[in-house]
């Protein structure tokens, strides 16, 4: 064997022989790397925070959406699968408790006071339902800090309800607007809390438009009310979400 080949072989062997042993504490929790790199894992996430409305409900609306709803507090669930630790694929469902704008809240307070004075009860509420499919990518699933991105599409149903009751009679009138959520973009950080649990902040923005509005009444309504109509002048609106997200991997 020539001197040149002996030198090359030595350069290959020396790093292997004298390489430091792998650290047992490279990951904070035993099995965390193996869990993160599993070929497929069930992923269940829960989020909450605050959503800020942007834009108008329809193209011919005279006021922006935040003149009706100041914001929402979502209860947001993600269910899906994680592939090779990096790619997440699944669906989402969010029920948002709406916070009425100051003007609408003032009108509802007056209505509630008037109903109470006559021996009846009245209340106003608003909700926002969102559901759809999404895909995400995790950049460092086996590390203690894992940045991620996600995007999806879905459907949204926004509703405003007025309920009244007196004696053994009650009725609820609802007005809703619904349509497709064309874009649902999110980003955040996952901090590894344990071998299976991750938690951290996230920010998201959705964009969609309402293409149908309707009105309905349930209970002792007197007259049957159940109508819907297409929105002639649609308008793009958005929700900006800020909050915290927790994820369990199985």
C-alpha positions in Angstrom: 0.0 0.0 0.0 1.4 3.3 -1.0 2.2 6.0 1.5 -0.6 8.2 0.0 -3.2 5.5 0.6 -2.0 4.8 4.1 -2.4 8.5 4.9 -5.9 8.6 3.5 -6.9 5.6 5.5 -5.6 7.1 8.6 -7.5 10.3 8.1 -10.7 8.2 7.8 -10.0 6.0 10.9 -8.8 8.6 13.4 -12.1 10.6 13.6 -14.1 7.4 14.2 -11.8 6.0 16.9 -11.4 9.3 18.8 -14.9 10.7 18.2 -16.6 11.6 21.6 -19.4 9.3 22.6 -23.0 10.4 22.0 -24.3 12.4 24.9 -27.2 10.7 26.8 -28.6 14.1 27.6 -28.8 15.4 24.0 -32.6 15.5 24.5 -34.3 16.7 27.7 -36.7 13.7 27.8 -35.8 10.0 27.1 -37.4 8.9 23.9 -38.1 12.4 22.7 -36.1 12.0 19.5 -37.6 8.6 18.7 -41.1 10.0 19.3 -40.4 13.0 17.1 -39.1 10.9 14.3 -41.8 8.2 14.3 -43.0 7.5 10.8 -46.6 8.4 11.8 -48.0 9.8 15.0 -51.5 10.9 16.0 -51.5 14.7 16.8 -54.2 16.4 18.8 -53.9 20.1 19.5 -55.9 22.7 21.4 -55.7 26.5 21.1 -57.2 29.6 22.4 -56.4 33.3 22.3 -58.1 36.3 20.7 -59.3 37.0 17.1 -59.5 40.5 15.6 -61.9 41.1 12.7 -60.7 43.0 9.6 -62.7 44.2 6.6 -66.5 44.2 5.9 -69.0 41.4 5.9 -70.3 42.2 2.4 -69.4 44.6 -0.4 -72.4 46.8 0.2 -72.1 46.9 4.0 -71.8 50.5 5.2 -69.8 49.6 8.4 -66.8 47.3 8.9 -67.2 44.0 10.6 -65.8 45.3 13.9 -68.8 47.6 14.2 -70.8 44.4 15.0 -68.2 42.2 16.6 -65.2 43.5 18.5 -63.4 40.2 18.5 -63.7 36.6 19.4 -62.2 34.1 21.9 -61.8 30.8 20.0 -61.8 27.2 21.3 -59.8 25.7 18.5 -59.1 22.0 18.1 -56.6 20.4 15.6 -56.7 16.7 14.9 -54.5 14.9 12.4 -51.3 12.9 11.8 -47.6 13.8 12.0 -45.4 12.1 9.4 -41.7 11.7 10.1 -41.9 14.3 12.7 -42.0 17.2 10.2 -45.2 17.1 8.2 -48.6 17.5 9.9 -51.8 16.8 8.0 -55.3 17.0 9.4 -58.4 19.1 10.1 -59.4 21.9 12.4 -62.6 23.1 14.2 -63.0 26.4 16.0 -65.9 27.7 18.0 -65.4 31.4 18.7 -67.3 33.3 21.5 -67.9 36.7 20.0 -67.5 40.0 21.9 -70.1 42.5 20.7 -69.0 46.0 19.7 -69.7 48.8 22.1 -72.6 50.2 20.0 -74.3 46.8 19.7 -73.6 45.9 23.3 -75.2 49.2 24.4 -78.3 48.5 22.3 -78.5 45.0 23.7 -78.2 46.2 27.3 -81.1 48.6 26.7 -83.2 45.8 25.3 -82.3 43.5 28.2 -83.2 46.2 30.7 -86.5 46.9 29.0 -87.4 43.2 28.9 -86.5 42.8 32.6 -88.8 45.7 33.5 -91.7 43.9 31.9 -91.0 40.6 33.6 -89.2 39.0 30.6 -85.6 38.1 29.8 -83.6 39.0 26.7 -80.0 38.4 25.7 -77.7 38.9 22.7 -74.8 36.8 21.6 -72.6 36.2 18.6 -70.5 33.2 17.5 -68.1 32.3 14.8 -67.7 28.7 13.6 -64.7 27.7 11.4 -63.7 24.3 10.1 -61.5 22.9 7.4 -58.3 21.1 6.4 -54.7 22.1 6.9 -51.1 21.0 6.4 -48.1 22.1 8.4 -44.3 21.7 8.5 -42.2 21.5 11.7 -38.6 22.5 11.3 -37.0 20.9 14.4 -39.4 18.3 15.8 -36.8 16.6 18.0 -35.4 19.8 19.6 -36.6 21.7 22.6 -37.8 24.6 20.4 -39.6 23.8 17.2 -40.7 26.5 14.8 -43.6 25.6 12.5 -45.7 26.9 9.6 -49.2 25.8 8.5 -51.8 26.6 5.9 -55.3 25.5 5.0 -58.7 26.1 3.6 -62.1 25.8 5.2 -65.6 27.2 5.8 -66.9 29.8 8.2 -70.3 30.5 9.7 -70.8 33.8 11.6 -74.0 34.3 13.5 -75.8 36.9 15.7 -78.6 35.7 18.0 -81.3 37.5 20.0 -83.1 35.4 22.6 -86.2 36.3 24.6 -88.3 34.5 27.1 -91.4 35.2 29.2 -93.1 32.7 31.4 -93.1 29.3 29.6 -92.5 30.9 26.1 -89.2 31.6 24.5 -87.8 32.3 21.1 -84.4 32.9 19.5 -83.9 34.8 16.3 -80.6 34.3 14.5 -79.0 36.0 11.6 -76.0 34.3 10.0 -73.5 34.8 7.2 -71.4 31.9 5.8 -68.8 31.3 3.1 -65.5 29.8 2.3 -62.2 30.5 4.1 -59.8 30.8 1.2 -56.6 31.1 3.2 -55.7 30.1 6.7 -52.0 30.8 7.4 -50.4 30.2 10.8 -47.0 30.2 12.4 -45.7 29.5 15.8 -43.2 28.0 18.2 -43.5 24.7 20.0 -41.6 24.3 23.3 -41.2 20.7 24.4 -42.8 20.4 27.8 -42.5 16.6 28.0 -41.9 13.6 25.9 -45.3 13.8 24.2 -46.5 17.4 24.9 -45.6 20.6 23.2 -46.9 24.1 23.8 -46.2 27.7 22.6 -47.5 30.9 21.1 -48.9 31.2 17.6 -50.2 33.8 15.2 -52.6 33.2 12.4 -54.5 35.1 9.7 -57.5 33.9 7.7 -59.1 35.4 4.6 -62.5 34.6 3.3 -65.8 35.9 2.1 -69.5 35.4 2.9 -71.5 34.2 0.0 -74.8 33.5 1.8 -76.8 35.2 4.5 -79.9 33.9 6.3 -82.3 34.4 9.1 -84.2 31.9 11.3 -86.3 31.7 14.4 -86.7 28.8 16.8 -89.1 28.3 19.7 -92.3 30.3 20.1 -91.8 32.6 17.1 -95.4 33.3 16.1 -94.4 33.5 12.5 -92.1 30.9 10.8 -88.8 32.5 9.8 -86.3 30.5 7.8 -84.8 32.4 4.9 -81.5 32.6 3.0 -80.2 34.6 0.1 -76.9 34.8 -1.9 -74.7 37.8 -1.3 -74.5 39.8 -4.5 -71.6 42.0 -3.5 -69.1 39.8 -1.7 -66.1 41.3 0.2 -62.9 39.8 1.5 -62.7 39.9 5.3 -60.0 38.5 7.6 -59.4 37.4 11.2 -56.1 38.0 12.9 -55.5 35.4 15.7 -53.0 35.7 18.5 -52.8 33.0 21.2 -51.3 29.8 22.7 -51.4 26.3 21.3 -50.8 22.9 23.0 -50.2 19.7 21.2 -50.1 16.0 22.2 -48.4 13.4 20.1 -49.3 9.7 20.5 
